[in-house]
Amino acid sequence: MKRRFFLFLFPALLVGCSSTPSHYVHEHEHGKSVLLRPDGIAVAPRRAPREVHAAVAAANRISGSAYQWGGGRRAGDRGFDCSGATSYVLREAGLMNGSNTSTGFRKFGKAGQGKWITVNARKGHVFLVIGGVRFDTGWHKKGTPRGPRWTTKKRPLGQGYISRHPPGL
């Protein structure tokens, strides 16, 4: 009897220990979440850390840009892919140097979701969640062109995603 109970309990414990949820779901917490205005501009909470304000400002600068495979790694790029947009935002916020690939972001910072900034990465795609709002090049409203944009739309994380965060954030 004890053995059967352990065999049933062990997989449940493994699932409960996962640091990456199965979906991104927007949950607004007044004073602690980024506010997404109707015009698509995000506003950081007044008391958010300096790096969060800088990340939101950087994301706002490129939000609505075209999708360009390999874009966002060089000065003057007009379009961004997922890793280029993520690299740009984190670099402008002073949280990284240079650029990274989606696969490379699987080793960025510390494991797990951050309090303010989370990088969700798998081989082939990466996106940010800043103050609870997703900044992503895909999974937007139907008919929205690809490219970096803010959204609160639910997104499955699926197999292979790893959640990471900048230390202290």
Kinemage of the C-alpha trace (Angstrom):
@kinemage 1
@onewidth
@group {chain A} dominant
@subgroup {mainchain}
@vectorlist {calphas} color= white
{ca met a 1} P 0.000 0.000 0.000
{ca lys a 2} L 2.774 2.471 0.908
{ca arg a 3} L 4.586 1.724 -2.343
{ca arg a 4} L 1.497 2.445 -4.485
{ca phe a 5} L 0.909 5.703 -2.637
{ca phe a 6} L 4.529 6.766 -3.237
{ca leu a 7} L 4.319 5.878 -6.942
{ca phe a 8} L 1.208 8.056 -7.217
{ca leu a 9} L 2.618 10.925 -5.143
{ca phe a 10} L 6.086 11.110 -6.735
{ca pro a 11} L 4.927 12.370 -10.209
{ca ala a 12} L 2.631 14.879 -8.500
{ca leu a 13} L 5.584 16.245 -6.538
{ca leu a 14} L 7.639 16.628 -9.714
{ca val a 15} L 4.870 18.592 -11.428
{ca gly a 16} L 4.467 20.809 -8.369
{ca cys a 17} L 8.190 21.664 -8.377
{ca ser a 18} L 8.241 23.009 -11.930
{ca ser a 19} L 9.458 26.611 -12.146
{ca thr a 20} L 7.808 27.240 -15.533
{ca pro a 21} L 3.993 27.384 -15.637
{ca ser a 22} L 2.042 25.819 -18.518
{ca his a 23} L 0.637 29.176 -19.714
{ca tyr a 24} L 1.306 32.880 -19.480
{ca val a 25} L -1.837 34.420 -17.992
{ca his a 26} L -2.058 38.148 -17.278
{ca glu a 27} L -2.914 38.945 -13.660
{ca his a 28} L -2.983 42.652 -12.817
{ca glu a 29} L -1.942 43.660 -9.310
{ca his a 30} L -2.563 47.362 -8.621
{ca gly a 31} L 0.678 49.235 -7.934
{ca lys a 32} L 2.831 46.220 -8.797
{ca ser a 33} L 1.931 45.540 -12.433
{ca val a 34} L 2.769 47.351 -15.634
{ca leu a 35} L -0.314 49.119 -16.993
{ca leu a 36} L -1.058 48.613 -20.684
{ca arg a 37} L -2.850 51.635 -22.106
{ca pro a 38} L -5.411 51.282 -24.946
{ca asp a 39} L -2.893 52.821 -27.375
{ca gly a 40} L -0.462 49.935 -26.732
{ca ile a 41} L 1.984 51.936 -24.599
{ca ala a 42} L 3.009 50.346 -21.306
{ca val a 43} L 3.538 52.297 -18.087
{ca ala a 44} L 5.669 50.952 -15.241
{ca pro a 45} L 4.387 51.315 -11.678
{ca arg a 46} L 5.799 54.424 -10.006
{ca arg a 47} L 7.668 52.422 -7.357
{ca ala a 48} L 9.091 49.792 -9.713
{ca pro a 49} L 12.905 49.447 -9.794
{ca arg a 50} L 14.856 51.691 -12.180
{ca glu a 51} L 15.664 48.700 -14.428
{ca val a 52} L 11.947 47.957 -14.865
{ca his a 53} L 11.259 51.561 -15.921
{ca ala a 54} L 14.179 51.340 -18.373
{ca ala a 55} L 12.971 47.981 -19.768
{ca val a 56} L 9.418 49.297 -20.257
{ca ala a 57} L 10.738 52.437 -21.990
{ca ala a 58} L 12.958 50.340 -24.283
{ca ala a 59} L 10.110 47.982 -25.161
{ca asn a 60} L 7.840 50.963 -25.880
{ca arg a 61} L 10.441 52.341 -28.328
{ca ile a 62} L 10.365 49.184 -30.475
{ca ser a 63} L 6.752 48.113 -29.895
{ca gly a 64} L 4.966 47.976 -33.235
{ca ser a 65} L 8.169 47.475 -35.222
{ca ala a 66} L 8.127 44.990 -38.045
{ca tyr a 67} L 9.246 41.406 -37.584
{ca gln a 68} L 12.677 40.859 -39.142
{ca trp a 69} L 14.431 37.516 -38.745
{ca gly a 70} L 17.812 38.261 -37.152
{ca gly a 71} L 16.793 41.873 -36.491
{ca gly a 72} L 17.576 43.836 -33.359
{ca arg a 73} L 21.206 42.887 -32.976
{ca arg a 74} L 22.786 45.764 -34.898
{ca ala a 75} L 22.452 49.532 -34.550
{ca gly a 76} L 20.005 50.809 -37.126
{ca asp a 77} L 17.916 47.628 -37.473
{ca arg a 78} L 14.310 48.586 -38.229
{ca gly a 79} L 12.805 45.204 -37.441
{ca phe a 80} L 13.210 42.704 -34.638
{ca asp a 81} L 12.879 38.975 -34.152
{ca cys a 82} L 12.091 37.475 -30.737
{ca ser a 83} L 15.660 37.233 -29.452
{ca gly a 84} L 16.634 40.581 -30.962
{ca ala a 85} L 13.726 42.320 -29.209
{ca thr a 86} L 14.485 40.574 -25.908
{ca ser a 87} L 18.192 41.410 -26.207
{ca tyr a 88} L 17.426 45.052 -27.021
{ca val a 89} L 15.099 45.524 -24.041
{ca leu a 90} L 17.426 43.845 -21.539
{ca arg a 91} L 20.512 45.604 -22.936
{ca glu a 92} L 18.815 49.038 -22.805
{ca ala a 93} L 17.756 48.330 -19.214
{ca gly a 94} L 21.395 47.603 -18.305
{ca leu a 95} L 20.657 43.935 -17.597
{ca met a 96} L 22.895 42.371 -20.254
{ca asn a 97} L 25.619 43.169 -22.752
{ca gly a 98} L 25.441 42.236 -26.408
{ca ser a 99} L 22.785 39.933 -27.809
{ca asn a 100} L 21.591 36.399 -27.265
{ca thr a 101} L 19.671 33.727 -29.149
{ca ser a 102} L 16.423 32.175 -27.957
{ca thr a 103} L 18.346 29.043 -26.966
{ca gly a 104} L 21.012 31.145 -25.244
{ca phe a 105} L 18.360 32.850 -23.094
{ca arg a 106} L 17.649 29.458 -21.510
{ca lys a 107} L 20.802 30.113 -19.435
{ca phe a 108} L 20.223 33.841 -18.787
{ca gly a 109} L 20.238 35.153 -15.221
{ca lys a 110} L 18.685 32.971 -12.529
{ca ala a 111} L 16.223 30.084 -12.798
{ca gly a 112} L 12.500 30.640 -12.302
{ca gln a 113} L 10.103 33.524 -12.684
{ca gly a 114} L 11.220 36.947 -11.546
{ca lys a 115} L 9.345 39.380 -9.351
{ca trp a 116} L 9.467 42.053 -12.085
{ca ile a 117} L 11.011 40.568 -15.246
{ca thr a 118} L 10.791 37.021 -16.581
{ca val a 119} L 12.430 35.674 -19.744
{ca asn a 120} L 10.557 32.641 -21.135
{ca ala a 121} L 12.823 30.813 -23.588
{ca arg a 122} L 12.882 27.616 -25.606
{ca lys a 123} L 14.800 26.540 -28.669
{ca gly a 124} L 13.341 28.735 -31.405
{ca his a 125} L 11.486 31.381 -29.359
{ca val a 126} L 11.843 33.756 -26.418
{ca phe a 127} L 9.614 36.447 -24.924
{ca leu a 128} L 9.541 38.735 -21.895
{ca val a 129} L 7.010 39.295 -19.144
{ca ile a 130} L 7.630 42.673 -17.509
{ca gly a 131} L 5.509 43.630 -14.526
{ca gly a 132} L 2.996 40.960 -15.502
{ca val a 133} L 2.537 42.090 -19.141
{ca arg a 134} L 3.894 40.038 -22.038
{ca phe a 135} L 6.242 41.585 -24.622
{ca asp a 136} L 6.377 39.176 -27.541
{ca thr a 137} L 6.731 38.930 -31.325
{ca gly a 138} L 3.871 36.444 -31.658
{ca trp a 139} L 0.589 35.190 -30.193
{ca his a 140} L -1.187 38.528 -30.518
{ca lys a 141} L -4.782 39.312 -31.439
{ca lys a 142} L -5.887 37.749 -34.720
{ca gly a 143} L -4.909 39.974 -37.633
{ca thr a 144} L -2.088 41.733 -35.764
{ca pro a 145} L 1.167 41.614 -37.733
{ca arg a 146} L 4.150 39.804 -36.244
{ca gly a 147} L 6.713 41.891 -34.445
{ca pro a 148} L 7.419 43.063 -30.910
{ca arg a 149} L 4.287 44.213 -29.078
{ca trp a 150} L 2.797 44.375 -25.595
{ca thr a 151} L -0.142 42.086 -24.932
{ca thr a 152} L -2.127 40.562 -22.103
{ca lys a 153} L -3.384 37.699 -24.296
{ca lys a 154} L -2.965 34.238 -22.768
{ca arg a 155} L -0.134 32.193 -24.297
{ca pro a 156} L 0.692 28.505 -23.843
{ca leu a 157} L 4.287 27.918 -22.822
{ca gly a 158} L 4.348 24.333 -23.998
{ca gln a 159} L 7.175 21.890 -23.754
{ca gly a 160} L 10.714 23.184 -23.677
{ca tyr a 161} L 10.151 26.646 -22.207
{ca ile a 162} L 12.420 27.676 -19.360
{ca ser a 163} L 11.657 30.692 -17.150
{ca arg a 164} L 14.656 32.825 -16.131
{ca his a 165} L 15.036 36.254 -14.571
{ca pro a 166} L 17.638 38.936 -13.965
{ca pro a 167} L 19.104 38.620 -10.460
{ca gly a 168} L 17.106 40.708 -7.967
{ca leu a 169} L 14.257 41.347 -10.367
